Amino acid sequence: MSLNELVNERLVLLDLPLSNEYFLSLFAAAGLRPKISERTSSLPIARSMVGSNFGYGLLNVPSKNIHPPNGKPLSYIPLEKTHRPMALGMATMRSERKSKIVDPFEAQRRKSITGHSAPGMSLLY
């Protein structure tokens, strides 16, 4: 599915800091402006609204769960074309000593988060 096909349909926008800007920037980069029908900061509510035909939603992390809280099944369709990835980062205080769990956690995240394992994501080092 392309953004051109979606632009005139109703968008249920996941309205969280950074993610709303990211989703809207995808349209802006293509010179498009989506038709936002609903905004919510709750992913379960957004998924329920999409399942109840309030519009379509965008996610930057694939989900294997096709059943939102209202029980109406969803289908996930990837966007055509490669879009700018959403960057992930992890911040630690330079002055603080890291706990024994932080280094292995960072190493695992670097290894597991790739464009293939989490489409639409990139990890900042």
N, C-alpha and C positions, 0 to 999 in steps of 0.2 A: 504494500500500500504506500502511496506517496503522499507527501504533505499537500500537494496540489489537489489530490482527491479528498483530503480531509478538511481543507480550509473552510468550506461552506457548510460542513456538518457541525453539530453542537459538540463542544468540548467540555468535559468535566475536568477542570483543572485541579491537580493536586497542588494546593496552594501552601507550600512549605518554603521557608527561607532557602534560597539558592535553587531549589528544584523548579519552582515556578518560573524564575528567571531563565533557567536552563531550557525548559520546554518552550517558552515563548521565544527564546533566541533562535531555536531551530526554524521557526516560521519566519522570524525577522531576517535571518540569513538568506532565506529564499525569496525575500520581498513580499511575504504574505502576512496576513493578520487573521488569527483564528477567531471563530465565533464562539466565545465562552458562554456556556449556558449556566454552569454552576461552578462554584469554588468551594473546596473543603480542605482542611488541613489533616484530615483523617483518611488514611489509605483504605481501611475497611468501608468507610462511608462512600468514598469515591468508587470503589469496586461495586458496592451495592447499587449506587446510582446508575452506573454503566449497565449493570445487569437488569435494571428496571427501565432501560431505554431512555435515560435522561441525556445520553450522548455517548461519545467515545472517551476514553482516557488514554494517557500516555504514561508509560513506566520506563525507567531506564535500567531496571533490573528485571530479568525475566522471572516469571512466577509459574510454578507447576500447579498451583492451586487454582482450579477453574470454578470453585464455588465460593462466592462472597458470602458475608453473613446472612444476606436475605435468601440464600439458597438458589438463586437464579444463575444458571451456568454462563460462563464467559468464554470467549475464545481470544487467543492472543495472536496477532498478526504483526510480523516484523515490518518496520519501515524500510522502504527501498532506499538505496543510496547510503553511503556512509556519512554519518553526521559527526559533528564535533563531540568527542567523548566528554562525559562529566568527570572531572578530576576528583580523586579521593586523596586525602592526606591524613597524616597522623602527627600530632604535635606533642612534644614532650618538653619539659623545662630543661634547658641546658645545665642549669646549676644543680638540678636534682639528680641523684643517682637512680638509674632505672632499676625497677624490681626484677627479680629473676625471671618473671613471666613475660616481661615486655620484649626482650630481645627475640625469644622464640616466636612470639606473636607477630612481631614485625617481619621476621624472616618468612613465616608461613604466609602472611598476607602478600608479600612481594612475589612469592612463588605461585600463589593460587589466583591472584587477581590479574587477569590478562584480558585482552580484547575478545578472546574466544570463550573464556570461562564466565565472564560477565560483560556481555556486549554492551557498548555504550559507556564503559567505564575505563578509566586509566588511573594508575597509581602514581602519585608524586613522591619522589624520594628526597 
